[in-house]
Amino acid sequence: MKKLILTVVILSGALFAQEYLHPDRMKNMQAMETALSTIQKGFLYNQVFVVKNGVKDLKVTAKHTESFIKEGVNKEGFNTLVYARKQAKDISGLADKILVDFEKGDRYNAANGYLQILSKCLSCHQTVRSW
């Protein structure tokens, strides 16, 4: 009898279990925040290798747009996956521009690129995450 009850419980748990779609969302968002902090530290300490490491980390993490998504399509029919992918592509391009500008010694344009990335992050959070 105990075996039968245990079997029923295990099977019902397996049947009703849903895969967690975005297990790395928090990890990826924290990695992006850390990469942005690294870039900022590179600016403040005037260290190109620190900026380079931050840009590299940001670009690697931005490739994981599938973890950004709250839902595939929101209630207005807006496809959040397409939007997140575009934002990630833009962030990656801006990160490259930051590094080029910083290596050329154009700190102000590099800092402006950083602000543009931050703006993209915030607009994605507002649009996709409904903040």
Secondary structure as a PSIPRED ss2 file (coil, helix, strand):
# PSIPRED VFORMAT (PSIPRED V4.0)

   1 M C   1.000  0.000  0.000
   2 K H   0.000  1.000  0.000
   3 K H   0.000  1.000  0.000
   4 L H   0.000  1.000  0.000
   5 I H   0.000  1.000  0.000
   6 L H   0.000  1.000  0.000
   7 T H   0.000  1.000  0.000
   8 V H   0.000  1.000  0.000
   9 V H   0.000  1.000  0.000
  10 I H   0.000  1.000  0.000
  11 L H   0.000  1.000  0.000
  12 S H   0.000  1.000  0.000
  13 G H   0.000  1.000  0.000
  14 A H   0.000  1.000  0.000
  15 L H   0.000  1.000  0.000
  16 F H   0.000  1.000  0.000
  17 A C   1.000  0.000  0.000
  18 Q C   1.000  0.000  0.000
  19 E C   1.000  0.000  0.000
  20 Y C   1.000  0.000  0.000
  21 L C   1.000  0.000  0.000
  22 H C   1.000  0.000  0.000
  23 P C   1.000  0.000  0.000
  24 D C   1.000  0.000  0.000
  25 R H   0.000  1.000  0.000
  26 M H   0.000  1.000  0.000
  27 K H   0.000  1.000  0.000
  28 N H   0.000  1.000  0.000
  29 M H   0.000  1.000  0.000
  30 Q H   0.000  1.000  0.000
  31 A H   0.000  1.000  0.000
  32 M H   0.000  1.000  0.000
  33 E H   0.000  1.000  0.000
  34 T H   0.000  1.000  0.000
  35 A H   0.000  1.000  0.000
  36 L H   0.000  1.000  0.000
  37 S H   0.000  1.000  0.000
  38 T H   0.000  1.000  0.000
  39 I H   0.000  1.000  0.000
  40 Q H   0.000  1.000  0.000
  41 K H   0.000  1.000  0.000
  42 G H   0.000  1.000  0.000
  43 F H   0.000  1.000  0.000
  44 L H   0.000  1.000  0.000
  45 Y H   0.000  1.000  0.000
  46 N C   1.000  0.000  0.000
  47 Q C   1.000  0.000  0.000
  48 V H   0.000  1.000  0.000
  49 F H   0.000  1.000  0.000
  50 V H   0.000  1.000  0.000
  51 V H   0.000  1.000  0.000
  52 K H   0.000  1.000  0.000
  53 N H   0.000  1.000  0.000
  54 G H   0.000  1.000  0.000
  55 V H   0.000  1.000  0.000
  56 K H   0.000  1.000  0.000
  57 D H   0.000  1.000  0.000
  58 L H   0.000  1.000  0.000
  59 K H   0.000  1.000  0.000
  60 V H   0.000  1.000  0.000
  61 T H   0.000  1.000  0.000
  62 A H   0.000  1.000  0.000
  63 K C   1.000  0.000  0.000
  64 H C   1.000  0.000  0.000
  65 T H   0.000  1.000  0.000
  66 E H   0.000  1.000  0.000
  67 S H   0.000  1.000  0.000
  68 F C   1.000  0.000  0.000
  69 I C   1.000  0.000  0.000
  70 K C   1.000  0.000  0.000
  71 E C   1.000  0.000  0.000
  72 G C   1.000  0.000  0.000
  73 V E   0.000  0.000  1.000
  74 N C   1.000  0.000  0.000
  75 K C   1.000  0.000  0.000
  76 E C   1.000  0.000  0.000
  77 G C   1.000  0.000  0.000
  78 F C   1.000  0.000  0.000
  79 N E   0.000  0.000  1.000
  80 T H   0.000  1.000  0.000
  81 L H   0.000  1.000  0.000
  82 V H   0.000  1.000  0.000
  83 Y H   0.000  1.000  0.000
  84 A H   0.000  1.000  0.000
  85 R H   0.000  1.000  0.000
  86 K H   0.000  1.000  0.000
  87 Q H   0.000  1.000  0.000
  88 A H   0.000  1.000  0.000
  89 K H   0.000  1.000  0.000
  90 D H   0.000  1.000  0.000
  91 I H   0.000  1.000  0.000
  92 S H   0.000  1.000  0.000
  93 G H   0.000  1.000  0.000
  94 L H   0.000  1.000  0.000
  95 A H   0.000  1.000  0.000
  96 D H   0.000  1.000  0.000
  97 K H   0.000  1.000  0.000
  98 I H   0.000  1.000  0.000
  99 L H   0.000  1.000  0.000
 100 V H   0.000  1.000  0.000
 101 D H   0.000  1.000  0.000
 102 F H   0.000  1.000  0.000
 103 E H   0.000  1.000  0.000
 104 K H   0.000  1.000  0.000
 105 G C   1.000  0.000  0.000
 106 D C   1.000  0.000  0.000
 107 R H   0.000  1.000  0.000
 108 Y H   0.000  1.000  0.000
 109 N H   0.000  1.000  0.000
 110 A H   0.000  1.000  0.000
 111 A H   0.000  1.000  0.000
 112 N H   0.000  1.000  0.000
 113 G H   0.000  1.000  0.000
 114 Y H   0.000  1.000  0.000
 115 L H   0.000  1.000  0.000
 116 Q H   0.000  1.000  0.000
 117 I H   0.000  1.000  0.000
 118 L H   0.000  1.000  0.000
 119 S H   0.000  1.000  0.000
 120 K H   0.000  1.000  0.000
 121 C H   0.000  1.000  0.000
 122 L H   0.000  1.000  0.000
 123 S H   0.000  1.000  0.000
 124 C H   0.000  1.000  0.000
 125 H H   0.000  1.000  0.000
 126 Q H   0.000  1.000  0.000
 127 T H   0.000  1.000  0.000
 128 V H   0.000  1.000  0.000
 129 R C   1.000  0.000  0.000
 130 S C   1.000  0.000  0.000
 131 W C   1.000  0.000  0.000
